């Protein structure tokens, strides 16, 4: 069976009140800047303000199922010119 690939841009950030760590699709958390409500403490915040990292994940897919995932690029470093 042929293996295929799929990608997802993911943002990693923390709740500014309690420090809970989150991973969310970057289009939602960073590009749209949608407010996130922390599942632990209930604080609403903009993830852009507590962004830790942004990575491109590559999924290896076989038979319609993800069989592996890896980080292929740190996008935040590229955005900052690192």
Secondary structure, DSSP 8 states (H G I E B T S, - for coil): --EEEEEEEEEEEE-TTT--EEEEEHIIIIIS--EEE-TTT--EEEGGGGEEEEEEEEEEEETTEEEEEEEEEEHHHHHHT-
